[in-house]
Amino acid sequence: MYIDWMACSLHQPQKGSLLREPGAHALKETVISSIGRSVALSERSLLMHSRPFRFGVATGSARSRAEWVSRARRAEFLGYATLVVADHLSTGLAPLSTLAIAAEATTSLRIGSLVFCNDFRHPALLAREVATLDLLSDGRFEFGLGAGYLPDDYTQPGLAFDAPGTRISRLEEAIQLIGRLWTEESVTFAGTYYTLKEMQGKPKPLQRPYPPLYIGGTAKRMLSLAARYADIVGIGLLPGANRQAV
């Protein structure tokens, strides 16, 4: 089997989160993952808001179209809620095309990125790709976006591997930009890292105002970013982490 993560739905994701003011907090769907194992978090104080667990398949390798289609359909047949694909140069297939094929091969299985590396694509172009996937999958896309963390993902294609603080700041600006493109007709944006001039936000995603956003991390700044913007929060556990760490 290729399942290696699961999610616990704590409540219906709150829409509008990409544009929430800093400091706004809401109950979220939470994913806790660790090396080689996964657990789901459900705090006693949140039980009254709980929903059924969602189980997802994280995969992204196949030797042929037939094998990939079979894998996606198998996940749907077995009752998994979501199929997610990573975005690393060293692991499996490229995510955008792979997820499009999975969506075409299934009818109810949700698809998602776990996670897109923000530095691989200009966020305005990524917003367009994700909106297209959401529209053509009948609103089944879940949008995972991260700051990038594997040095090889940067050194192999000759990308600058900036300091973590810079990459996270760039990620936050990308999240704000993407949210505007999905909710406004035309966007002019002048930030520290990105600039847009009267860009048309087309197409719009089918899920309104946009697909659920997943952000994960192990340290305070990334988890704080997730608390401000994300609908689904991934809490990474370092090797040796215990219950107190959670």
C-alpha positions, -999 to 999 in steps of 0.1 A, spaced: 0 0 0 10 36 -6 -10 54 21 13 74 44 -9 102 58 -43 108 72 -63 138 82 -87 145 110 -115 169 100 -121 192 130 -146 214 113 -158 228 79 -129 248 65 -135 285 67 -136 303 34 -120 336 29 -89 324 48 -64 335 23 -74 371 29 -78 369 67 -62 396 87 -31 385 106 -41 373 141 -74 358 130 -78 322 142 -103 295 135 -106 258 141 -91 240 112 -86 205 98 -53 193 112 -28 168 97 0 156 119 27 137 100 61 123 109 88 102 94 73 68 85 41 73 104 11 95 108 -14 104 135 -45 125 137 -49 152 163 -83 157 180 -82 178 212 -108 172 239 -120 208 237 -128 205 200 -148 173 201 -181 191 198 -169 204 164 -156 171 151 -164 155 117 -155 120 104 -118 113 97 -106 117 61 -80 93 49 -58 103 20 -33 86 -2 1 104 -8 17 90 -40 31 102 -73 50 75 -90 39 53 -119 56 36 -148 27 43 -173 -5 61 -177 -24 28 -172 -7 22 -138 -14 58 -126 -51 56 -137 -54 23 -120 -39 36 -88 -62 66 -87 -93 45 -93 -82 20 -67 -79 48 -41 -114 60 -50 -128 24 -49 -112 18 -14 -129 49 -1 -100 73 4 -111 109 3 -81 126 -13 -51 117 -35 -22 141 -30 11 144 -50 44 160 -38 64 186 -57 101 174 -55 124 169 -84 136 136 -71 102 120 -64 79 106 -91 59 125 -116 53 162 -120 23 172 -100 1 193 -123 -2 169 -152 -4 139 -128 -33 154 -108 -52 163 -140 -50 127 -151 -62 115 -117 -91 139 -118 -101 127 -152 -99 90 -142 -122 94 -111 -155 110 -102 -155 117 -64 -119 114 -53 -104 148 -43 -70 157 -56 -43 179 -41 -7 191 -39 14 181 -9 28 206 -15 37 229 -44 70 245 -39 63 282 -41 97 290 -57 92 267 -87 65 288 -103 54 324 -103 23 325 -80 2 343 -106 8 314 -131 3 288 -104 -30 304 -94 -41 301 -130 -31 264 -132 -48 255 -99 -80 274 -108 -81 254 -141 -76 221 -123 -103 230 -98 -127 240 -125 -121 210 -147 -122 185 -118 -156 198 -108 -143 215 -76 -122 186 -62 -89 203 -57 -71 209 -24 -43 235 -27 -11 227 -7 16 254 -9 50 255 8 82 276 10 105 248 -2 130 231 20 151 205 1 184 219 -11 185 196 -40 153 210 -54 171 243 -57 207 233 -66 198 209 -94 179 235 -115 202 263 -104 177 282 -83 189 303 -54 183 286 -21 175 316 1 175 317 38 143 302 54 130 336 65 132 349 30 115 319 15 87 321 41 82 358 35 80 351 -2 55 324 5 32 347 25 33 373 -3 24 346 -28 -6 335 -7 -19 370 -6 -14 375 -43 -31 342 -52 -61 350 -30 -66 383 -48 -64 367 -82 -91 342 -73 -115 368 -58 -109 399 -80 -114 406 -117 -81 425 -121 -51 427 -98 -24 452 -96 2 442 -70 35 456 -59 52 436 -32 87 429 -21 90 398 -43 62 399 -69 47 426 -91 15 424 -112 -1 450 -134 -38 447 -142 -36 409 -144 -69 393 -151 -78 366 -126 -90 340 -150 -103 314 -148 -119 314 -114 -118 282 -94 -152 263 -91 -149 262 -53 -158 296 -40 -141 317 -32 -113 292 -38 -100 257 -30 -90 248 6 -55 259 14 -31 234 31 1 247 48 24 225 69 55 230 90 75 220 120 85 254 134 67 284 149 68 308 119 54 283 93 27 271 118 18 307 126 15 314 88 -8 283 86 -29 296 115 -35 329 97 -42 317 62 -48 279 59 -79 258 60 -59 227 66 -28 227 89 -1 201 87 20 197 118 53 179 111 68 159 139 106 155 140 121 121 147 118 113 184 89 137 190 66 126 218 31 135 229 43 166 248 57 179 215 23 176 199 
